[in-house]
């Protein structure tokens, strides 16, 4: 079947009878494409659908030889329940699928509003159902906003709502589509996408420009002055802006020559803020400064981990700051649909259970060694009690009466993982041993997350000593306090920067502590193979193997090259 819109063939639907797998339909579409069937006027086909009575999948036209089953999607309802996904044999769910997706006006909207030509990889992309629901909900809420109604005096700013979509589910594309719909509809004078980190601003700007019909439709802000100019400009090209929460918070009276009259004039515009990773920085002073400067603005948030009642920050939740949840797509939904990567956790033990049990038993028996424990009857009794797993399990457990029974692990302290411990050596040994396999011969990069700056420094120096051929760099908060710990941290920063300059910046502008943010940006570009490192895979001398971090690059940062 071919669906025509204004006489143009935009949907191609391949049908199979009951009992024939839908893969036969999608395979036939691929075969047609390879044979050149979609030529002439049929080059206009935007969306393919493969269907049998019990299952239907849709996907964007990828071009003749770029078909990938990972991008064939089932449509789902608002609650993420799959429709016509092969689970209701004989239920005629194809009718529901056709009514939801292939009807008028939904088919028109899918083609006209919810497809994206991504210049970064030269591919046409169509939104998944959960992305559609979120983008449509934001656009609809902006359209219905009554800008002339007074704002609550309890807190400045209009709460628009938040989108709870799991990490890795394509929040950037969803937020872009929402922003584009608002900008194109002229339901707002400015749509501002806010990020809270430098490397994410660059990444988001690149993504937005790749998604846009015209890269010039998305404006960046290299400085606060540039941001002020964009906000003042009536040019439609300056309607969609990507900037950092830090720059935006500087638009307030008394900051850099900004006057109250200027802020008041800007605030009279219909401004929509879309805040990325809104669980992270939105409870600090910067967002409050923005809300006070732009009390009439409408605020939306995107997050994969919202702040709920159970983990409130400063007595607030995401809903208190942004309003109700507009759409939810959980990690469980994403893994089920294979839209996000599943977890692959495995534990590498650095201490044998028997050794840990013996250490705890000796400590409880107050004995220096096994000889002392076994030669003293009282100590022997305690020692063997803890050595018996039927008395003390390795890990805690709950008995039939609901009582918690302590395990050996309850008696261990964090000292076993401390700086200079055997554990650190074992971690380094394991990474060095496994790296050639897990990195596919140093093709991919990796991140090692540590719990403190001293620990990160310790690991960094261990890798330098034990694996000098492995290219290791480190990132953590560079702020330095005037205390003994600050001196140690400053020395470590100098060491990290000096090593980085020696390996990667020979004959170039070298980084220093004041230019640490630029070094972080350079590291992010190398890990993502972004400009100027697009050909990093061929130029292996410029690569980073392992990045050691403390609360950096763990959420929001996107790279297909980080394993």
HELIX and SHEET records of a PDB file:
HELIX    1   1 UNK A   22  UNK A   34  1                                  13    
HELIX    2   2 UNK A   40  UNK A   44  5                                   5    
HELIX    3   3 UNK A   69  UNK A   71  5                                   3    
HELIX    4   4 UNK A   93  UNK A  101  1                                   9    
HELIX    5   5 UNK A  106  UNK A  112  1                                   7    
HELIX    6   6 UNK A  129  UNK A  144  1                                  16    
HELIX    7   7 UNK A  171  UNK A  185  1                                  15    
HELIX    8   8 UNK A  198  UNK A  211  1                                  14    
HELIX    9   9 UNK A  215  UNK A  217  5                                   3    
HELIX   10  10 UNK A  224  UNK A  232  1                                   9    
HELIX   11  11 UNK A  236  UNK A  238  5                                   3    
HELIX   12  12 UNK A  245  UNK A  249  1                                   5    
HELIX   13  13 UNK A  260  UNK A  267  1                                   8    
HELIX   14  14 UNK A  285  UNK A  293  1                                   9    
HELIX   15  15 UNK A  309  UNK A  311  5                                   3    
HELIX   16  16 UNK A  318  UNK A  322  1                                   5    
HELIX   17  17 UNK A  331  UNK A  337  1                                   7    
HELIX   18  18 UNK A  353  UNK A  365  1                                  13    
HELIX   19  19 UNK A  370  UNK A  375  1                                   6    
HELIX   20  20 UNK A  377  UNK A  387  1                                  11    
HELIX   21  21 UNK A  408  UNK A  411  5                                   4    
HELIX   22  22 UNK A  414  UNK A  417  5                                   4    
HELIX   23  23 UNK A  422  UNK A  438  1                                  17    
HELIX   24  24 UNK A  453  UNK A  466  1                                  14    
HELIX   25  25 UNK A  484  UNK A  504  1                                  21    
HELIX   26  26 UNK A  516  UNK A  528  1                                  13    
HELIX   27  27 UNK A  540  UNK A  542  5                                   3    
SHEET    1   A 4 UNK A   2  UNK A   5  0                                        
SHEET    2   A 4 UNK A   8  UNK A  15 -1                                        
SHEET    3   A 4 UNK A  47  UNK A  52  1                                        
SHEET    4   A 4 UNK A  55  UNK A  60 -1                                        
SHEET    1   B 2 UNK A  75  UNK A  76  0                                        
SHEET    2   B 2 UNK A  82  UNK A  83 -1                                        
SHEET    1   C 2 UNK A 115  UNK A 118  0                                        
SHEET    2   C 2 UNK A 123  UNK A 126 -1                                        
SHEET    1   D 7 UNK A 218  UNK A 219  0                                        
SHEET    2   D 7 UNK A 240  UNK A 244  1                                        
SHEET    3   D 7 UNK A 190  UNK A 195  1                                        
SHEET    4   D 7 UNK A 271  UNK A 275  1                                        
SHEET    5   D 7 UNK A 298  UNK A 303  1                                        
SHEET    6   D 7 UNK A 158  UNK A 165  1                                        
SHEET    7   D 7 UNK A 325  UNK A 329  1                                        
SHEET    1   E 2 UNK A 397  UNK A 398  0                                        
SHEET    2   E 2 UNK A 404  UNK A 405 -1                                        
SHEET    1   F 3 UNK A 446  UNK A 449  0                                        
SHEET    2   F 3 UNK A 546  UNK A 549  1                                        
SHEET    3   F 3 UNK A 472  UNK A 475  1                                        
END                                                                             
